Amino acid sequence: MSEVTIQLHVEPLEEGGYVATSPDVPGLVAQGRSMTETVEIAQGLARKIVESCIEHGDPILPTLAIFP
């Protein structure tokens, strides 16, 4: 399975936990209790976004084009 590296911006939330967004994947917003959990959720969401693009025939962003 091919993987790519994407930029993630992870910030702590005032109420606890973290939120991650990515300039490489518009619409990706992941929230978790720990930084590790947040990054893992973001990885899964990036894969689901690519799978959805493939399923619906939408263009895949160049930064994600080498996902299987």
N, C-alpha and C positions, 0 to 999 in steps of 0.2 A: 504494500500500500504506500502510495506517495504521500508526502506531507510537505507543506509549505510553512514558512514562518510569517506570521502577521504581527503587526504592531498592536499591542493592547495598552490602554490607559486604565490603570486600576487605581481607584481612589477609595479611601475609607469613608463610610457613611456616619453621620452624626449619631444616628440611632443604633449603630453597631453594624458590623459586616462590611462588605465591600461591593463596589459596582465597577464593571469593566465595559469599556467601549472600544471600538477600533476604527481608525481612519481608513483602514484597508477593507473593511466589511461594513458598508453603510447599513444601519438598522440593527447591528449587533449590540445588544445590551444584556449583560449577564450580572446577576447579583447572587452573592453567596455569603455564608457565615465567616469563612476564612479566605485568605488570599488564594490558597491552593484550590479550595472548592470553587471559587469564582473563576479562576483560570481554566479549570477542568470544564465548567459549565460553558464558558466562552468557546473552548475548543469544540465541544459537542454542537453548539449552535452554529458555528462556522461550517461544520460538515453538513448540518441540516439545511442551511441556506444554499449550499452548493447542490445538494440532492434535490431541493425544490426547484432550483433553476433548471437542472437537467430534466426533471420530470415534466416541467411546464414549457420547456423549450425556450426559456429565457436566456439571454447572454450571461456568461459567467465572467465576473471581473477578472482582468488579467492577473491580479495578485493571487487569485485562487485557481487559475486555469490548470494547474497540474494535479489537482485532486483527482482521484480515480472516478 
